[in-house]
Amino acid sequence: MKGYQAMPVKRCGECRYFREHYTKISRGRYRALEYGHCVHPRLKKRRAEEYCPHWCARQKDTPAVL
């Protein structure tokens, strides 16, 4: 949009420290679940829609799942 920049959504699902969990649905196909875990500063369970004080934006060239 002209004159405005999109603000990042500061939820766990959009954080660089969030690792989403997947389930296998058929031969070689996976489906993302609505939860995962956070790796900063320690491992903890998180839902994608939660908010966290350690949120940090993902880099654009970094994939969501490593």
DRENDO-1510 file (C-alpha; in Angstrom, 1 decimal, always signed):
<recs>
REC; n; res; u; v; w
REC; 1; MET; +0.0; +0.0; +0.0 .
REC; 2; LYS; +1.2; +3.5; -0.8 .
REC; 3; GLY; +2.6; +5.3; +2.3 .
REC; 4; TYR; +2.1; +2.4; +4.7 .
REC; 5; GLN; +4.2; -0.6; +5.6 .
REC; 6; ALA; +2.7; -3.8; +6.7 .
REC; 7; MET; +3.5; -4.5; +10.4 .
REC; 8; PRO; +4.6; -8.0; +11.2 .
REC; 9; VAL; +2.1; -10.2; +13.2 .
REC; 10; LYS; +3.8; -10.7; +16.5 .
REC; 11; ARG; +2.5; -14.2; +17.2 .
REC; 12; CYS; +4.5; -17.4; +17.8 .
REC; 13; GLY; +3.5; -18.8; +14.4 .
REC; 14; GLU; +5.4; -15.9; +12.8 .
REC; 15; CYS; +8.5; -16.0; +15.0 .
REC; 16; ARG; +11.9; -17.1; +14.0 .
REC; 17; TYR; +12.2; -19.3; +17.1 .
REC; 18; PHE; +8.9; -21.2; +16.5 .
REC; 19; ARG; +9.1; -24.7; +15.1 .
REC; 20; GLU; +5.8; -26.0; +13.8 .
REC; 21; HIS; +4.8; -29.6; +14.2 .
REC; 22; TYR; +3.4; -31.7; +11.4 .
REC; 23; THR; +1.4; -35.0; +11.0 .
REC; 24; LYS; +1.7; -37.5; +8.2 .
REC; 25; ILE; -1.6; -37.8; +6.3 .
REC; 26; SER; -0.7; -40.1; +3.5 .
REC; 27; ARG; +2.3; -41.4; +1.6 .
REC; 28; GLY; +4.8; -38.6; +1.6 .
REC; 29; ARG; +2.3; -35.9; +2.5 .
REC; 30; TYR; +2.3; -33.9; +5.7 .
REC; 31; ARG; -0.1; -31.4; +7.2 .
REC; 32; ALA; +0.8; -28.5; +9.5 .
REC; 33; LEU; -0.7; -28.6; +13.0 .
REC; 34; GLU; -1.7; -25.5; +15.0 .
REC; 35; TYR; +1.0; -26.0; +17.6 .
REC; 36; GLY; +4.7; -26.5; +17.9 .
REC; 37; HIS; +7.6; -25.5; +20.1 .
REC; 38; CYS; +9.7; -22.4; +20.8 .
REC; 39; VAL; +13.5; -22.8; +21.0 .
REC; 40; HIS; +14.4; -19.5; +22.7 .
REC; 41; PRO; +15.6; -19.1; +25.5 .
REC; 42; ARG; +14.6; -22.7; +26.3 .
REC; 43; LEU; +12.3; -25.4; +24.7 .
REC; 44; LYS; +8.7; -24.8; +25.5 .
REC; 45; LYS; +5.3; -25.9; +24.0 .
REC; 46; ARG; +3.5; -23.1; +22.1 .
REC; 47; ARG; +0.4; -22.7; +20.0 .
REC; 48; ALA; +0.8; -20.7; +16.7 .
REC; 49; GLU; -1.7; -18.0; +17.9 .
REC; 50; GLU; +0.1; -17.3; +21.2 .
REC; 51; TYR; +2.1; -14.2; +22.0 .
REC; 52; CYS; +5.6; -14.3; +23.6 .
REC; 53; PRO; +7.9; -11.6; +24.9 .
REC; 54; HIS; +10.8; -13.2; +23.0 .
REC; 55; TRP; +9.2; -12.7; +19.6 .
REC; 56; CYS; +11.7; -12.0; +16.8 .
REC; 57; ALA; +10.7; -11.5; +13.1 .
REC; 58; ARG; +11.6; -14.2; +10.6 .
REC; 59; GLN; +14.1; -13.3; +8.0 .
REC; 60; LYS; +12.6; -13.3; +4.5 .
REC; 61; ASP; +15.0; -15.7; +2.9 .
REC; 62; THR; +14.9; -18.2; +5.8 .
REC; 63; PRO; +12.3; -21.1; +5.5 .
REC; 64; ALA; +9.8; -21.5; +8.2 .
REC; 65; VAL; +10.9; -25.1; +8.9 .
REC; 66; LEU; +14.6; -26.0; +9.0 .
</recs>
